[in-house]
Amino acid sequence: MSKVVLITGGSSGIGKTVGNFLLNKGYTVYGSSRNPENVVDSKFPLVAIDVRNNESIQSAVAEIIAKEGRIDVLINNAGVGITGPIEEIPLDEIHNNFHTNVFGPIEVMKAVLPQMRQQKSGLIINVTSIAGYMGLPYRGIYSASKGALELITESIRMEVKPFNIQVTNVAPGDFATDIAARRFHAPVLDQSPYKEIYSQQLATINEHVNDGGDPIEMAKAIDEIIQTKNPKVHYKVGAFMQKFSIFLKKILPDTVYEKMLMNHYKI
């Protein structure tokens, strides 16, 4: 019997690539989108989920359980980017980012856990980011939201282990997707004291995404995790230097690491 997989944010980017890969591997795949009726090229069925709307989450999970009788794997992939000097990012945009990147994934986990507990098995994979391991300038809100999901993963993993439910996270680096087009960019303000550096960094951030790796790397990594009996707490997928930066943060004094980041971002 093929495993039933739900991927939030499955209509584009990493989620779509992972979904297609798992479908070809024989999994029963469901993706989600806020507006599935607008997606015409999906190879797997899409259910309507806005992770900021708990009613849509409950309804979609119930729909999949009614059709398949189970949910074996949840891939919490839906998320949004955000850039800007923290001083200049509107509070409602910060709320939206945390609602999408933190509170939404929590609510999706809460929705699938009763079914996983009933079937005495399940795997939850939270997609975070290498940016969640460090506070990056002009990406501080994004770093914070993904870092929060990392810690939530560590906590809930221990809570549900007695029910034979596994929880892990995968932190991608930069991959060539459309995330740059969908993230919120605080505008570069003419009178802003951050204008020069932020405008330069905004171009660099988008360039890194455009020059990023192939999302198929994430798909292969996730397939391997699904097939692993006892997944690790954390996985990182990306370029060597991006993963190495996490190691450096562990071994370098804080001020040395900070100086290294500031040099990298030309601050």
N, C-alpha and C positions, 0 to 999 in steps of 0.2 A: 504494500500500500504506500503510495507516494505521500510525502509529508506536505501538509497544507501550510503555506507561507503567506503571511500578510506583510506587505511593504508599504509603509506610509510614504507619501510623496513619490509614488511610483510612475508618474506620467512623464517625467523628464529626468535628465541628469543621471546621477549615480543610481537612483532608485529604478529608473527605467532599464539601465544597463544590467543591474543586478537581477531584475525581474526576468529579462529576456534570457540571461545566462542560466538561471535556475530552471526556467521553463524548458530550455533545451536539455537540461540534465534530468528531466523527468519529474520535477516537483509540480505540485498543484499551486499555482501562484495567483494571488490577488494583490492588486495594487490599489492605492487610493489617490484621489485627486479632489480638490475642492469643487471642481466642475468637470466631472468625467464625461458629460455629454459633449464637451468641446474638444475632447481628445479622439481623433479618428484613426490613429495608427497604432494603437496599443495591441500587442499580441496576446495579452492576458486581460481578464476582466478587471475593471476598475470600479471600486465602490466610492461613494461620496463621503469624504471625511474632511472637515476643516478642524484641525487639531485644537483650534481655539474654541470650538463648539462641542461641548461634551455630549449633547444629544446626538449629533452626527456620528460621534465615535461609537456610542452605545448601539445605535441603529445599524451601523455597518458591521460591527463585530457580531451582532445577533444574526444579521443576514448571512454571513459566512458560516456561522455555526449551524444555522438552519439548513444550508445547502450541503455542507461537508461533514457535519457532526463533530468537528474538532478544529482546533488551530494549533499546529505544532511549533511554528516559528513566527515570532513577531520581529520584524526589522524596523525599528523606530528611526526612519530616515528623514522624515519631513523636517525641514528647517529653513531658516532664512539668514542671510548675511546682513551686516550693518557696519558702516564705517563712519568715522568722523571724530573730531575732538570731543571728548566727553562733555566738556563745558557747553558745546553747541548742539548736541543731539537733543531734540525735543523729547520730553518725558514720555509722551504717548508712544513714540517710536521705540523707546527702551522697553516700555510695558509690552508692546507687540512682539518684540524680539524674545523676551523671556517667556511670554505666553506660548509662542510657537516652538521655541527651542528647549524649554524646560517644562513648563506646566502641561503643555500638550502631550509630550511623551509620557509624563507621569500618568495622565488620564488614560492614555491608550494602554499602558501596562496594567492599570487598575481594571480596565475593561476585559482584558484577556485572561487575567490571572484566575478568576473563578473557574473558567473552562479548563485551563491547564491543570489546576489543582484537582478537578474532577477526573480528568483523564490520567492523572498522576505522572505527567510528563510535560515538558515544554522548554523552549529556548527563546530568550529575549536578547536581541542584539541592538544595543543603542549606538547609533552613529553619532560620534562627537566630532572632534577636530584636533589636530596637533596644536592648533592655536589655543585650545583649552588647557594646555599645560603651562602657559606663560601669558603674562599680561603684555599684549602687543600695543604699541602706540597707534592711535587712530583705529584700532580694532578692539578696544578695551571691553565694550559691551558684548561683542561676539565672543571674545575669549572668556569672559565671565559666564555667559550662558552655557557655553560648551563645557567649561570647567565644572559648573554646577551639575550638569548631567553626568559627568565622570564620577563625581562623589556620590550622587544618588545611585548610580549603577553599583558602586562598591557596597552601599548600605543595603539596597533591596536584594542584592545577590545573596547576602547572608540570611536575610529574613525568609526567603522562599526556598532556600536549599533543602530544608527538611521535607518539602513537598515534591522533591525530585524535579524541581524547575531550575534551569540554569540561566544565569544572566551574565552578559559580558558586554564590552563595548569595543568598537572599532573607531580609531581616530585617523581619518584620512588627512593627507597633506593637500597640496594643490593638484586638482585634476581638471582637465579641459571639459568644463560643463558650462551651462548658461547661468550659473549662480551669480556672476557679476552683473548680469542684466536684471536679475530679480532682487538683488539686495538693496537695502535703503542706504543711500549716500547722503549724509548731511551736506548741504550745499556749501561750496567754497564762497565765503562771504568776502566782499571787497574790503571791508573794514576790519576783517578778522586778524588778530595777531598770529593766527595759525596759517594764514592764507598760503604763504609760499611753500612751507614744508608739507602741509596737508595736500595741496594740489599735486605736488610731486609724488607723494606717497600714494595718492589715489590712482594715478596712472601706473605706478609700479605694482600695486596690489592687483589691478585688473590684468596687467601683463603677466603676472605670475600664474593667474588662473588660465589665461589663454595659452600659456606655454606649459601647462600642467601635464601630468601623465594621463595615460589612457584609463578611463573608469573601469575597464575590464579587469584591472588589477584588484580593484575593490570587490568585484563580483567573484573572482577566483578565491580571494581571501575569505569572503563570507561563506562560500560553498564549503571551503575547508573547515571553517569553524563549525558549521552545521554537522559535518561528519565527525567532529572530534567528540570523544566521549565526555571528557572533562575540560571544557574551554577555560582558558586563562582569564584573569580579571580584565586585562587590557591588551589590546592589539593596536599596532600602529602600521599604517600602510602609506607609503609615499617615498619621495626621494631620500637618499641617504642623509644628506645634510639636514633635512627637515627632522628626521628621526634622531639624528645625532645631537640636534639642538636641545632635545629633552634630556639626553644624557649629560650634556654640558651643564644644564641648569642644576642637576643633582650634585655635581662635583665642584662647581666654581663658587666662590663667594658671591653673594647677591650683588654687590656693587660692581664686581668684575663682569658678571653676566649682563647686568644692566648697561654697562658701558659698551659691551659687545653689541647689544641690540641697538643702542643709540647710534653707534658707528654704522651699523648695517642700514638703519633708517635715515642716516645723514642728519641727525638732530644735534 
